[in-house]
């Protein structure tokens, strides 16, 4: 069996699994799996760019995804009336002062000779800057958060078309990745992993605790969508008539149509990114990255700037994850910082890349769909299996109750089992890198 036939059969197999969900459960569930599979594939493409192309071990994926979600709020949500005049200028002044403090400390380090005087000067700049920063920021934040805290209590956004948030989310993630890369890409791979995970936790902690920015754990709801709302479609007589002609109720037709529109948008983004990733893979730049990945010492001896190339691919991969985060928040129509759990979801995206085939862009897309399908469907399948196994046991049996309750853990068990099987029988993934 040649590579093309193998790849086609694998994608056809995933398509059949999703079609089975449509026929056996509901097409609403099947379309949701496709939509989230597209977003997962975009995330996997970003990680594959970093790991598969350059060998960079980034476990801070959810931090960049969260920045994409923040972009959806800052771009799409309308501004909170009176919030900027109450404390916006104070927040902006404090942020500029904080950045100025950091630059002043860097300037002092570069211009002063090494010694105790330089150390004391840098400490004095940072300490003084911190206290002034808090003195300006805290009162401004308090004035913002008292404005209708039940519904707003934050600055709001710009009220622009939410589709603009997708590239802006990529820019936010790219900016954060540049800062991280400038400080951490010289580290060994295990230290880089620790650094990226820690910074992702810091980003998510900021989103959870800075109510003036994201409402924190109170969540931002009602993020504008690029597709119609279901209730608007249900109130449209022409849409209701077309749905009735096709044999659908207005509610069923509206939910299906909205998901189809999201799939078309997400599919267009995935195809564009996949085309660009494939072009990069077969370009001299992509071949250079793989050479650096395979032997950094030899590549550096040939005159390649390893750190600069690592920084480039780290920024690009993180930007793709930021785009995926903005897409996900747009589809959910809400930003919930508490749902960004780095260890669980970072692990899930890494499984997608490894199972699909590290270094192969089509493998990342396959892994995104397959692993997301299993993540969604394994728990109900596990519950059905446990009910079947315990069907002959007496009601109230402790063993029966324990087995049925254990169905909730089938997700993690299945992810580990799939990963072990792939690593044992196809260690380079289902669609290996050529």
Secondary structure, DSSP 8 states (H G I E B T S, - for coil): --HHHHHHHHHHHHHHHHHHHHHHT-HHHHHHHHHHHHHHHHHHHHHHHHHHHH------HHHHHHHHHHHHHHHHS-B-TTHIIIIIHHHHHHHHHHHHHHHHHHHHHHHS-SSHHHHHHHHHHHHHHHHHHHHHHHHHHHHHHTSSTTT--S-B-----TTHHHHHHHHHHHHHHHHHHHHHTTS-HHHHHHHHHHHHHHHHHHHHH-HHHH-GGG-EE----SS--HHHHHT-HHHHHHHHHTT--HHHHHHHHHHHHHHHHHHHHHHHHHHHHHHHHTSHHHHHHHHHHH-HHHHHHTT--HHHHHHHHHHHHHHHHHHHHHHHHHHHTEE-GGG--HHHHHHHHHHHHHHH-TT-HHHHHHHHHHHHHHHHHHHHHHHHHHHHHTTTS-TT-HHHHHHHHGGGGHHHHHHHHHHHHHHHH-TT-SS---
